[in-house]
Amino acid sequence: MRILSVKKVFIAAFVSLGFMAFSPFSYGQIDEDQIGAWYMYFWNTRLPDSNFGFQGDIQHRNWDMGGDLEQLLIRGGLTWSPEGSNHTYTLGYANIKSGAFGPSARKSREHRIYQEALIPQLLGEKLFLTHRFRLEQRDVDGQDRRNRARYFLAANYPLNRSDLGAGAVYLSFYNEFFLNLEQDIGNGRSVDYYDRNRTYLALGYSLSDDIRLQFGYMHQDTDNVGKGQVQFNLFHRFSLN
C-alpha cells in the first residue's frame, strides 16, 4: 500500500504540473529569468536475439511554460552493444525545428547526424552513473556544416531501495558540456568554441522496471544567455519480442 500511495502522489503531481504548464501566458521581452518548460519522451529497445537495437527521443521545448516554441526535436538511432558488455554505441539522426523568442513566427531547421557512446557505471552500492560521449555533424539553416562534441555525466540515486526497479523513488542529477569544434559558420560569421553547459536536478519514480518518470529543473548557460527550464521526462524501455 505504501508503494501504491507513493505512485499515486507522484503521478498526480506530474499530471497537475503538466496542466499548469499549459495555462494562459503572455509574451514579453526576452528575459533570462523567465522559466521555460521541456516535455520529453525517451525510448529504447533491443532486437530479439541480437546485439542491435534502436533508441530515440521526442522533445518539445518552450521558452515559457507552454506555447512559445523554443525547439521541437525528434531523434533516433541504431544501437549496438558488444557481446558481454553493458556499453552501447549509437549512430543516429535528429531533425530540429527552432522558434524565435516571443510572438515572432520565424522558424529555423537543423539536420543532425550523431555518433554516441553510452557507458553505465555503478559507484558504491547504489549510485548509478552514466557517461555519454556524443559527436554531432550539424546542418543549420543559413550556416556551414560544423561538428560539436558533448560530454554528459548523470547520476541516479534510489532513496527507498537498492536499484531503480519498480517502485523506486530516486534523485537524478546530470551535467552536460558542449564544445564547438569549428568557429567559422560561413559568411564571415563565427561562434565560440564554448557552446553551452546544462546542469539538472530532479526527483524520479519508477512506474515499472521499464518505465520511469522524472520532474526536475535544468539551468542552461550558452555563450551569451543563461536560462532555467523545468523538465517533465518519461523514460520507456520496451521489447520487440
C-alpha angles and dihedrals in degrees: 000000000000093000090047091052092050089050093051093047093048094047092046091052092046094051094042092053089048092056090046089054091063096050118122115291138179129227117241144170115296107283125177089205092063111106117230129198131225121196111196139181120191123188139175137175141175127227113243114271091355142107089224129087145142136258136180149146141216118211128186107193123189133193087218131021093290139341106032099092117220097169142341107205125187116181137170140162150175113257133204130188120192116239111274094009133108092208118112126204122195138194110192153152133229132196116201131187114193127196131204120248115266131003096336114120092206114130135182132198134221130189115198135186116195143185120204142185118199117194120181121201135185114217114194116330102319114001104115113201129189125195116195125186115188133180118194134194105205128201106187122180110267095007137096117255113269141173128242130190124208134189119195126188118186132179128194120189120186115217103195105032141020098257142029095258127128113320096019117145109200146170118237129199134172142169124195127188124200124202126187109220093200130037102197113087098171140272093053093303127128142182132210121261087238107075107170149312128221127199121186139183124183149159116236138192128195110222088186139342088280105035126063133175126205134185119187151129127262128190117203124197117192127180089278111010136053118196140162129227134185112223132210110194133186118189116195128183117183142169129241093206 
